[in-house]
Amino acid sequence: MIYIYNDFGGTHTTSLAAAYHLRLLKPGKLTKEEILSVPYFNQLRKKDTGHIFYHGTDEEGNSVYTIGRRNSKYVVPALTDLSGILLNRYGQKEKIIISNTSPTVPPTMTAGGFFSRELGIDWIGVPLLVKGAKQCHGLIQHLVEETKSVATTSSEQVVVLENKKYQYKMGKKDIFWK
């Protein structure tokens, strides 16, 4: 199986999702050091958009990748079509799971990404990114587990998970799917 996590920039929630998927991060609260040590976290630039980054192989031998798609609504359909073409052309029985992590992004992380990646003002952006990662880490863990669950139960060879918007409840720890 091949997992591809995608979002706007491909460097924050996707990197955290890949790290949780590969068990580089343990469930529970994250420290600033853990967040900033995640491979590719806050390291990709606009020029990296559309490039697929390999993060590793999980405990079941599945490859885990990430991609940033910016505002393009064409990246995921193109990935889906290309996956189908390659699987059919080469007679592979592989499954490819394309999972959107964008719904887990809190406003704090959006602001942090803008300051750090777009404006290059890390002294403002990085603390906001760390705060945002601490806010959404539970959502990302849940998304990864849901992604793995759908992957094992789906009969489709190429599965696209849009992961509908999460419902945030201010001041509460409960997480709900919309």
C-alpha positions in Angstrom: 0.0 0.0 0.0 1.1 3.6 -0.7 -0.1 6.5 1.5 0.1 10.0 0.2 -0.9 12.8 2.7 -1.7 16.1 1.1 -2.5 19.7 2.1 -1.8 23.3 1.0 1.9 23.5 1.7 2.9 19.9 2.3 5.1 20.9 5.2 3.1 21.1 8.4 0.1 18.8 8.9 1.2 16.4 6.2 4.6 16.0 7.9 3.0 15.5 11.3 0.6 12.9 9.7 3.5 11.0 8.1 5.4 11.1 11.4 2.4 9.7 13.3 1.8 7.1 10.6 5.5 6.0 10.8 5.4 6.1 14.6 8.1 8.7 14.8 5.7 10.6 17.1 4.0 8.9 20.0 0.3 9.7 20.9 -0.1 12.4 23.5 1.1 15.9 23.9 4.0 17.1 21.8 6.9 19.2 22.9 8.3 22.1 20.8 11.5 20.0 20.2 9.4 17.0 19.0 7.4 19.1 16.6 10.4 20.9 15.1 12.4 17.6 14.7 9.7 16.1 12.4 11.2 15.5 9.0 10.2 18.3 6.5 8.2 20.2 9.2 8.3 23.9 8.2 11.1 23.2 5.7 9.5 23.2 2.3 9.1 26.2 0.1 6.7 27.3 -2.6 9.0 25.7 -5.2 8.4 22.3 -3.6 4.7 22.4 -4.4 3.6 19.4 -6.4 6.7 17.4 -5.5 6.1 14.1 -3.7 8.3 13.5 -0.7 9.1 10.1 0.7 9.0 9.8 4.5 9.5 6.1 5.1 8.0 2.7 5.3 5.6 1.8 8.1 5.6 -1.4 10.2 3.5 -3.2 7.6 5.8 -2.4 4.7 3.7 0.5 3.3 5.3 3.5 1.9 4.4 7.0 3.2 4.6 10.2 1.1 3.5 13.8 1.3 2.7 16.4 -1.3 1.8 20.1 -1.1 -0.9 21.2 -3.6 -1.3 24.9 -2.8 -4.7 26.1 -4.1 -4.7 23.7 -7.1 -7.8 21.6 -7.3 -6.0 19.6 -10.0 -3.2 17.9 -8.1 -5.3 15.2 -6.4 -7.3 14.3 -9.5 -4.0 14.1 -11.5 -2.5 11.9 -8.8 -5.6 9.7 -8.8 -5.6 9.3 -12.6 -1.8 8.7 -12.8 -2.1 6.1 -10.0 -4.8 4.3 -11.9 -2.9 4.4 -15.1 0.3 3.0 -13.5 -1.6 0.3 -11.6 -3.5 -0.8 -14.7 -0.4 -0.6 -17.0 1.8 -2.7 -14.8 -0.9 -5.0 -13.4 -0.2 -4.1 -9.8 -2.5 -5.1 -7.0 -1.1 -2.2 -4.9 -3.5 0.2 -3.1 -2.9 3.9 -3.1 -4.5 6.0 -0.4 -4.5 9.8 -0.9 -5.6 11.6 2.3 -6.2 15.3 2.8 -4.9 16.7 6.1 -6.1 20.3 5.5 -9.2 19.9 7.7 -7.0 19.5 10.7 -5.3 22.9 10.3 -6.2 25.4 13.1 -6.1 29.1 12.3 -3.0 29.4 14.5 -1.1 27.1 12.1 -2.4 28.9 9.0 -1.0 32.2 10.4 2.2 30.6 11.4 2.7 29.0 8.0 2.0 32.4 6.3 4.5 34.3 8.5 7.2 31.6 8.3 6.9 30.1 4.8 5.4 33.1 2.8 7.0 36.0 4.5 10.2 34.4 6.0 9.5 35.8 9.5 10.3 32.7 11.5 10.4 34.5 14.9 6.7 35.1 14.6 5.7 32.1 12.4 7.5 29.2 14.2 5.9 29.9 17.7 2.5 30.0 16.0 3.2 26.8 14.1 4.3 25.0 17.3 1.1 26.3 19.1 -1.0 25.1 16.1 0.7 21.7 16.1 -0.1 21.3 19.8 -3.7 22.3 19.1 -4.3 19.9 16.3 -2.0 16.9 17.1 -5.0 14.8 18.3 -7.0 15.6 15.1 -4.0 14.5 13.0 -3.6 11.3 15.0 -7.3 10.5 14.5 -7.1 11.3 10.8 -4.1 8.9 10.4 -5.9 6.1 12.2 -9.1 6.7 10.1 -6.9 6.8 6.9 -5.3 3.4 7.9 -8.7 2.0 8.7 -10.3 3.0 5.4 -7.2 1.7 3.6 -7.6 -1.8 5.0 -11.4 -2.0 4.5 -11.8 -0.4 1.0 -12.0 -2.6 -2.0 -10.8 0.2 -4.3 -7.3 0.3 -5.6 -7.1 4.1 -5.5 -8.8 5.8 -2.5 -9.1 9.6 -2.1 -10.1 10.8 1.4 -11.2 14.4 1.5 -11.6 14.1 5.3 -14.5 16.4 5.7 -14.0 19.4 7.9 -13.6 18.7 11.6 -15.9 20.4 14.0 -13.8 22.4 16.5 -15.3 22.9 19.9 -13.6 25.8 21.6 -12.5 25.0 25.2 -13.4 21.3 24.9 -11.3 18.3 24.1 -13.9 16.4 22.2 -13.3 16.0 18.5 -16.1 15.3 16.1 -16.4 14.6 12.4 -18.8 16.9 10.7 
